[in-house]
């Protein structure tokens, strides 16, 4: 028997309930994985609350790590007992899951299960933002909102590792300390200071080369004013709600600005590309170049509490479920 979190309706965290059922059989091209850790992500909140439509009943979670227990037909390159992680396959809030073999990423021996989960989606997102969307480097200055979050903390690390100067925004002293530990040279507590004013002071009016924004509505308009001419605004989330529409003429009048709304899936479009980036991120973590942070671990029965914690924006780093 297995246990999983099941939603029969969308709504508040209380709709997440644990049920028992039969362990799934892996189909052709799939493997059965016994889960050891599952990541809790903002997308899970959107799917639970109704921001994103899902077919009900539904088991949330698209990122996890675990041990291969059984192979489906035609699967090669993986063996029973292998430690693996994956992203993009639903149903990770469970003790067992049937996963497409092409999505599996080998987990290095040096990485624990929770660190593997903390590094996968968040680490790959941070990596593509800092190296593909805008390849920041020496002489560049970037503004990172939500800098103590799971992606934000790793994005600060990757940008600093590449030689960029990082200006981070956070909401309290604990998050400020986390952002500094992640490599931010300047940290702004936006509950006490106007980040737009402070960025212009820090850059002596020049503005930043890149704004990385996962917040959306609350930071978008002011963030545009923080860019230098021909700077790039990278919108990759909307935790406060959708950003306001922008007249293209405004981008021109502010200095021929670039604006992009990005998704990792549009950059890593094949299993080979996904595996290459995941391997790079896991290698960086194993070598100590990047240090993911786990905010807290919850049992499956505590999935609603995990969602409460992420939704409250109190978390610093990754929230993990332990089946």
C-alpha positions as CSV (number, residue, x, y, z in Angstrom):
1,X,0.0,0.0,0.0
2,X,1.0,3.6,-0.5
3,X,-0.1,7.0,0.9
4,X,-0.5,10.2,-1.1
5,X,-2.0,13.6,-0.7
6,X,-5.2,14.0,-2.6
7,X,-7.3,17.0,-3.6
8,X,-10.9,16.5,-4.5
9,X,-11.5,20.3,-4.8
10,X,-9.4,23.4,-5.1
11,X,-9.3,25.9,-2.2
12,X,-7.4,26.6,1.0
13,X,-4.6,24.3,2.4
14,X,-7.2,22.3,4.3
15,X,-8.2,20.6,1.0
16,X,-5.0,18.6,1.1
17,X,-5.7,15.2,2.7
18,X,-3.8,12.0,2.9
19,X,-5.3,8.8,1.5
20,X,-4.2,5.2,1.2
21,X,-4.1,3.2,-2.1
22,X,-2.4,0.6,-4.2
23,X,1.2,1.1,-5.2
24,X,1.2,2.0,-8.9
25,X,2.7,-0.3,-11.5
26,X,5.3,1.4,-13.8
27,X,4.2,1.4,-17.4
28,X,6.5,1.2,-20.5
29,X,9.2,3.7,-20.2
30,X,8.5,4.4,-16.5
31,X,10.1,3.4,-13.2
32,X,8.5,3.1,-9.8
33,X,10.2,5.3,-7.2
34,X,9.9,5.1,-3.4
35,X,10.0,8.7,-2.5
36,X,12.3,10.0,0.3
37,X,11.7,13.8,-0.2
38,X,9.4,16.0,-2.2
39,X,9.7,19.7,-2.9
40,X,7.0,22.2,-2.1
41,X,6.8,24.9,-4.8
42,X,4.8,28.0,-5.5
43,X,3.2,26.2,-8.5
44,X,1.8,23.7,-6.0
45,X,0.0,26.6,-4.2
46,X,-1.5,27.9,-7.5
47,X,-2.7,24.4,-8.4
48,X,-4.2,23.9,-4.9
49,X,-5.9,27.3,-4.7
50,X,-7.4,27.4,-8.2
51,X,-5.1,30.0,-9.8
52,X,-4.1,27.1,-12.2
53,X,-6.7,24.6,-13.3
54,X,-6.1,20.9,-12.6
55,X,-8.1,17.8,-13.3
56,X,-9.6,16.5,-10.0
57,X,-8.9,14.4,-8.0
58,X,-5.3,15.6,-8.0
59,X,-2.1,14.8,-6.2
60,X,0.2,17.8,-6.1
61,X,4.0,17.9,-6.4
62,X,6.2,17.8,-9.5
63,X,9.7,17.5,-7.9
64,X,11.1,14.8,-5.6
65,X,13.9,12.4,-4.8
66,X,13.9,8.8,-4.0
67,X,15.0,5.2,-4.7
68,X,14.1,3.2,-7.8
69,X,12.1,0.1,-6.8
70,X,10.9,-1.3,-10.1
71,X,11.5,-0.8,-13.8
72,X,8.8,-0.7,-16.5
73,X,9.2,-2.1,-19.9
74,X,11.9,-0.8,-22.2
75,X,13.7,1.1,-19.5
76,X,17.5,1.2,-19.7
77,X,20.3,3.2,-18.1
78,X,18.8,2.9,-14.6
79,X,18.7,0.1,-12.1
80,X,16.7,-0.9,-9.0
81,X,18.3,0.8,-5.9
82,X,19.5,3.9,-7.8
83,X,19.1,7.2,-6.0
84,X,17.3,9.6,-8.4
85,X,15.6,12.9,-8.5
86,X,13.1,14.4,-11.0
87,X,11.0,17.4,-11.9
88,X,8.0,17.9,-14.1
89,X,6.2,14.7,-13.3
90,X,3.0,15.1,-11.2
91,X,2.1,13.2,-8.0
92,X,5.2,13.8,-5.8
93,X,3.2,14.3,-2.6
94,X,3.2,10.5,-2.0
95,X,5.2,7.6,-0.8
96,X,5.5,6.1,-4.3
97,X,5.3,7.5,-7.8
98,X,5.6,6.1,-11.3
99,X,7.9,8.4,-13.3
100,X,9.0,8.6,-16.9
101,X,12.6,7.3,-17.0
102,X,13.7,10.2,-19.2
103,X,13.0,12.6,-16.3
104,X,15.3,11.0,-13.9
105,X,18.5,12.7,-12.7
106,X,21.1,10.6,-10.8
107,X,21.8,12.0,-7.3
108,X,25.5,12.2,-6.4
109,X,26.5,10.3,-3.3
110,X,27.6,13.6,-1.7
111,X,24.0,15.0,-1.7
112,X,21.4,14.1,0.8
113,X,17.8,13.6,-0.3
114,X,16.5,16.9,1.0
115,X,19.4,18.8,-0.5
116,X,18.9,17.1,-3.9
117,X,15.3,18.3,-3.8
118,X,16.3,21.8,-2.6
119,X,18.8,22.1,-5.5
120,X,16.8,20.7,-8.4
121,X,14.0,23.0,-9.5
122,X,15.2,26.0,-7.6
123,X,18.8,25.5,-8.5
124,X,18.1,24.9,-12.2
125,X,15.8,28.0,-12.2
126,X,18.5,30.2,-10.6
127,X,21.1,28.8,-13.0
128,X,19.2,29.5,-16.2
129,X,18.2,33.0,-15.0
130,X,21.8,34.0,-14.3
131,X,23.5,32.2,-17.2
132,X,20.9,31.9,-20.1
133,X,18.2,34.6,-19.7
134,X,20.8,37.2,-18.9
135,X,24.4,36.0,-18.7
136,X,25.5,38.2,-15.8
137,X,29.2,38.6,-15.1
138,X,32.0,41.0,-13.9
139,X,30.9,44.6,-14.0
140,X,27.2,43.8,-14.0
141,X,24.8,44.8,-11.2
142,X,21.5,42.9,-10.6
143,X,18.6,43.5,-8.4
144,X,17.1,40.3,-6.9
145,X,13.7,40.4,-5.3
146,X,12.6,37.7,-2.8
147,X,16.3,37.1,-2.3
148,X,15.9,34.8,0.7
149,X,13.5,32.4,-1.0
150,X,14.3,29.1,-2.5
151,X,15.1,30.5,-6.0
152,X,16.2,33.9,-4.8
153,X,18.9,32.6,-2.4
154,X,20.4,30.4,-5.1
155,X,20.1,33.2,-7.7
156,X,22.1,35.5,-5.5
157,X,24.8,32.8,-5.2
158,X,25.0,32.1,-8.9
159,X,25.1,35.8,-9.8
160,X,27.8,36.5,-7.3
161,X,29.7,33.4,-8.4
162,X,29.7,34.8,-11.9
163,X,31.2,38.1,-10.6
164,X,28.1,40.3,-10.6
165,X,27.2,42.7,-7.9
166,X,24.0,41.7,-6.2
167,X,21.4,44.0,-4.6
168,X,18.9,42.0,-2.7
169,X,15.4,42.9,-1.4
170,X,14.0,41.1,1.7
171,X,11.3,41.6,4.3
172,X,13.1,41.1,7.7
173,X,16.4,40.9,9.4
174,X,16.6,37.1,9.3
175,X,16.1,37.2,5.5
176,X,18.6,40.0,5.2
177,X,21.3,37.8,6.9
178,X,20.4,34.9,4.6
179,X,20.8,37.2,1.5
180,X,24.2,38.4,2.7
181,X,25.3,34.8,3.3
182,X,24.2,34.1,-0.3
183,X,26.5,36.7,-1.7
184,X,24.4,39.9,-1.9
185,X,26.6,42.9,-1.5
186,X,23.7,45.3,-0.7
187,X,20.5,44.2,1.1
188,X,17.4,46.3,1.3
189,X,14.6,45.6,3.8
190,X,11.7,46.8,1.7
191,X,9.4,47.0,4.8
192,X,11.6,49.8,6.1
193,X,13.1,51.4,3.0
194,X,11.9,52.3,-0.5
195,X,13.9,49.9,-2.6
196,X,13.6,52.1,-5.7
197,X,15.2,55.0,-3.9
198,X,17.9,52.8,-2.3
199,X,18.8,51.2,-5.6
200,X,19.4,54.6,-7.2
201,X,21.5,55.6,-4.3
202,X,23.6,52.4,-4.4
203,X,24.1,52.7,-8.2
204,X,24.6,56.5,-8.0
205,X,21.7,57.0,-10.3
206,X,23.0,54.7,-13.0
207,X,20.5,51.9,-12.4
208,X,21.0,48.1,-12.5
209,X,21.7,45.9,-15.6
210,X,19.1,43.3,-14.6
211,X,16.1,43.1,-12.4
212,X,15.1,39.5,-11.4
213,X,11.5,39.6,-10.1
214,X,9.5,36.7,-8.8
215,X,7.0,38.9,-6.9
216,X,5.1,40.6,-9.7
217,X,2.4,43.1,-9.0
218,X,3.9,44.7,-5.8
219,X,7.4,45.3,-7.3
220,X,7.0,45.4,-11.0
221,X,6.4,49.1,-11.7
222,X,9.1,50.4,-9.3
223,X,11.5,47.8,-10.6
224,X,11.3,49.1,-14.1
225,X,12.6,52.5,-12.9
226,X,15.6,50.7,-11.3
227,X,17.0,49.7,-14.7
228,X,19.8,51.4,-16.6
229,X,19.2,52.2,-20.3
230,X,19.0,49.0,-22.3
231,X,18.7,47.0,-19.1
232,X,16.6,43.8,-18.8
233,X,13.6,43.1,-16.6
234,X,13.2,39.4,-16.0
235,X,9.8,38.4,-14.6
236,X,9.8,34.7,-13.5
237,X,7.0,34.7,-10.9
238,X,4.0,36.5,-9.4
239,X,3.7,35.7,-5.7
240,X,1.9,39.0,-5.1
241,X,-0.3,38.7,-8.3
242,X,0.1,39.4,-12.0
243,X,2.2,42.4,-13.0
244,X,0.4,45.4,-14.5
245,X,0.3,45.7,-18.3
246,X,3.0,47.8,-19.9
247,X,2.8,50.1,-22.9
248,X,5.8,49.3,-25.1
249,X,6.2,53.1,-25.5
250,X,7.1,53.2,-21.8
251,X,10.0,50.7,-22.4
252,X,11.3,53.0,-25.0
253,X,11.0,56.2,-23.0
254,X,12.8,54.6,-20.1
255,X,15.8,53.8,-22.2
256,X,15.0,51.0,-24.7
257,X,14.4,48.5,-21.9
258,X,14.0,44.8,-22.4
259,X,11.2,42.9,-20.7
260,X,10.8,39.1,-20.6
261,X,8.5,36.7,-18.8
262,X,10.4,33.4,-18.7
263,X,9.9,29.7,-18.0
264,X,12.6,27.1,-17.6
265,X,10.7,24.7,-19.9
266,X,11.2,27.1,-22.8
267,X,15.0,26.9,-22.3
268,X,15.5,23.2,-21.6
269,X,13.1,21.7,-24.2
270,X,14.6,18.2,-24.3
271,X,15.5,15.6,-21.7
272,X,19.1,16.0,-22.7
273,X,19.1,19.7,-22.0
274,X,17.3,19.2,-18.7
275,X,19.8,16.5,-17.6
276,X,22.8,18.7,-18.6
277,X,21.6,21.6,-16.5
278,X,20.6,19.3,-13.5
279,X,24.0,17.7,-13.6
280,X,25.7,21.1,-13.6
281,X,23.7,22.2,-10.6
282,X,24.2,19.0,-8.7
283,X,27.9,19.3,-9.5
284,X,28.0,22.8,-8.2
285,X,26.3,21.8,-4.9
286,X,28.6,18.7,-4.5
287,X,31.6,20.9,-5.0
288,X,30.4,23.5,-2.4
289,X,30.1,26.3,-5.0
290,X,26.3,26.6,-4.4
291,X,24.6,25.9,-1.0
292,X,20.9,25.2,-1.0
293,X,19.1,25.9,2.2
294,X,16.2,23.8,3.6
295,X,13.8,25.9,5.6
296,X,11.8,23.0,7.1
297,X,10.7,19.4,6.7
298,X,7.1,18.3,7.0
299,X,5.4,14.9,7.0
300,X,2.8,14.1,4.3
301,X,0.0,14.6,6.8
302,X,1.4,18.1,7.4
303,X,1.2,19.2,3.7
304,X,-1.4,21.9,4.6
305,X,1.0,23.3,7.2
306,X,3.8,23.3,4.6
307,X,1.6,25.3,2.2
308,X,0.7,27.7,4.9
309,X,4.3,28.3,5.6
310,X,5.2,28.9,2.0
311,X,2.2,31.1,1.4
312,X,3.0,33.2,4.4
313,X,6.3,34.1,2.8
314,X,8.0,33.3,6.2
315,X,10.2,30.6,4.7
316,X,14.0,31.1,4.0
317,X,15.0,28.4,1.5
318,X,13.2,25.2,0.5
319,X,10.3,23.5,2.2
320,X,10.4,19.7,1.9
321,X,7.8,17.0,2.5
322,X,9.1,13.7,3.9
323,X,6.8,10.8,2.9
